[in-house]
């Protein structure tokens, strides 16, 4: 006894010292070692038992329980059975004696330790483990303790960690499943009795004339007046202890439902009881009643928490997709009861709007409720829709109210996701049952049109300014979009999905709204006045400026919407929806030309910080929307190119007139890039024969090839060059080979490339001379600008016909040779070699056939000679990322080479392998350099995969037929080196 007491005092002082803030880390480590050594001693648990019953020090109790936990989970097999029996009887006694006074975290830990013993020994050596828990639950004094034990058992035994054998896991699950019916019965009893006991005392308020709760919808949902009456009882007021017991019981149920299969043991009375508790969350009155009966009531949010826990139980059941036949009826009842709740929280009366009602509810309750609705639509809708007594359309009306009165943006996004799921469900249902298409659409048409109108209103400042101004349009999230862009994109996805189902309705809803805002924009011309410095927009009143700002923001959003719908006018429906699409494209062409002609992007305004960006954005969005219709234009072209293409020619020519003034270094980049992208789409997707002869395009040619003109920003320069190159290189659609005019186009392409590379080709003469620092920087700029353009031109024809690739290579040939000649001079400038190797990699991937064998050999040989051991070491070790990227690209080029079929590049294999094994591998072996390693291993894999014969001459089959035991292997040393 004395030694135990002394040990306890010593342990208490060690623990206090360990957690004292003046103790050094060194000393903490010493104490930790002492404690670990003590825990390893055989029989340490006896001391710990004494400590637990005799100390009030939390640290000491926690430590003692950890010793037990370790003993039970890691050393139990070796503990003598007499000791095990003692531990099994002492720990539960300890829990019973002290559970009221122990701090909650110690009590929970002790429960877990006892459950751990059950996990090992029940039922064989610890047969009363589970019966003890049931007894605790049934005795009123220990109900909370029993519920904590039950939840811990469900967590640790039904979903055990990996340290149990599969057989034991299955045994435990089976044992628990046998108990499920009893346990669910007990939990139902607890919840029901508390509810009934307190219901009797709740004062029933007289029915208010405005509430009109038991409306027709409700009786149709619940199928029985008695159920409706039951759910209309007032919510009882619970005392703190009852509330605590209910929350524990609901937590147990939620965990049990996560693993028990749906079956008849989940009874209707249990479901009804859970729904009673779910009402705690959606009754804002319940929160206010708290203060009425004296101060013993817990603070308001606790009441809501029961609702959240009840919804968590419901969602656990909802998330199970496998529903046995006999359970379907229960599910239907569950939906009916939840929709009763949904109706309750979206009810409007004089005192409350729906939104203010939702704002009063607990946020996590709303979140759980939205989860429920999502599970209903994604998992169960197809099952329930076929029940004639389930009013799906009325449900959608409630969901509609719930969606458009969400108090937060996140809540609104989550509801839009539910509508997206519903629209996907409808779309796939119609595709699988085309015969019923009309019937299905008629059933839902009104709901969809309402949804569309409301979502469109929500993205317009005209209707929703206060909310939209709260959205952040500066900070980018992980998907590189701002909050406003995400809001707009998710809304437009819903619009697009409705368009797919009801194209005519959607179009007739959207187009008039677009027209209204276009009128305002096109009417700005009358307010433009010429002033001394240029043009000015003569709208100055603050209110007018604000209205114009909103109208321009809306126009920009609606243009994006119209662009998003472009795909629904092409393909099979081209002819049927031709007129609508033509109307849109004509409007877009008109708007882009108007913007470019009156130069709204350069105009002076009264509020430049607001209106100027708005005007630029509208102009850019109109170009982007027109670009979205390029596939439609291509289809239009193929339909009319033979008969009367006048209308088509006029559309394309006008669009080009709108583009050309914008291709200038003086135009803001956002607008310039939109114009460039539209030009690329016209040249690449539409490809009309007459592009090259349009004066506007010739103007762009002259501007790009004129050395005196100021160069465009890099991105724009690359795009414009790609467009011009594609005009000359890509085969014209709808025309035979004989009418493609390749000869003329080839000459024109050569002169285009020659003009673009003039400065670059002159570098060859001075490459070997030493360069001063300033000169070197200028040279680097020329290399960067030229190679980025050339690389892009090659990439854009790499998937095209042989003829296009041939012409492309002929035009580039001289520049490629210059690049190869420059390469050795810049081997120590990793930023330059990086760009050169990017260019060569693109050439190898796109034009290796056109380059021909001798020249390819020359390139590879030059590279192999340049990348000496020293050079590789310098690149990989000292230069950080660029150096490594250079080596990666070089290895990628070799990957393309070694997998080329035929004998052409086989002579390189020995030098490629020796480069890998003798030069690159030794450098990276002792370092992490993961990216270089990945490329190296990929290269070695391809060497083996595509060049098996290099190592094994005869085929495998031959050696089997000859019955030779061991085939002679060639290049054995290299093979072994790779395989290591």
Buried (B, 14 or more C-beta within 10 A) or exposed (E): EEEEEEBBEEBBEBBEEBEEEEBEEEEBEEBEEBBEEBBEEEEBBBBBBBBBBEBEBBBBBBBBBBBBBBBBBEEBEEBEEEBBEBBBEBBBEBBBEBBEEBEEEBBBBBBBBBBBBBBBBBBEEBEEBBEBBBEBBEEEEBBBBBBBBBBBBBBBBBEBEEEBEEEBBEBBBEBBBEBBBEBBBBBBBBBBEBBEEBBEEBEEEEEEEEEEBBEEBBEEBBEEEEBBEBBBEBBBBBBEEBBBBBBBBBBBBBBBBBBBEBEEBBBEEBBBBBBBBBBBBBBBEBBEBBEEEEEEBBEBEBBBBBBBBBBBBBBBBBBBEEBEEEBBEBBBBBBBBBBBBBBBBBBBEEEBEBBEBBBBBBBBBBBBBBBBBBBBBBBBBEBBBEBEEBBBEBBBBBBBBBBBBBBEBEBBBBBBBBBBBBBBBBEEBBEEEEEEEEEBBEBBBEBBBBBBBBBBEBBBBBBEBEEBEEBEBEEEEEEEBBBBBBBBEBBBBBBBBBBBBBBEBBBEBBBEBBEBBBEBBBEBEEBBEEEEEEBBBBBEEEEEBBBBBBBBBBBBBBBBBBBBBBBBBBEEEBEEBBEBBBEBBBBBBBBBBBBBEBBBBBBBBBBEEBBBBBBBBBBBBBBBBBBBBBBBBBBBBEBBBEEEBEEBBEBBBBBBBBBBBBBBEEBBBBBBBBBBBBBBBBBBBBBBBEBBEBEBBEBBBEBBBEEEEEEBEEEBBBBBBBBBBBBBBBBBBEEEEEEBBBEEBBEBBBEBBBBBBEBBBEBBEEBEEEBEEEEEEEBBEBBBBBBBBBBBBBBBBBEBEEBBBBBBBBBBBBBBBBBBBBBEBBBEBBBBBBBBBBBBBBBBBBBBEBBEEEBBBEBBEBBBEBBEEEBBBBBBBEBEEBBBBBBBBBBBBBBBBBBBEEEBBEEBBEBBBEBBBEBBBEBBEEEEBEBBBEBBBBBBEBBBEBBEEBBBEEEEEEBEEEEEEEBEEEBEEBBEBBEE
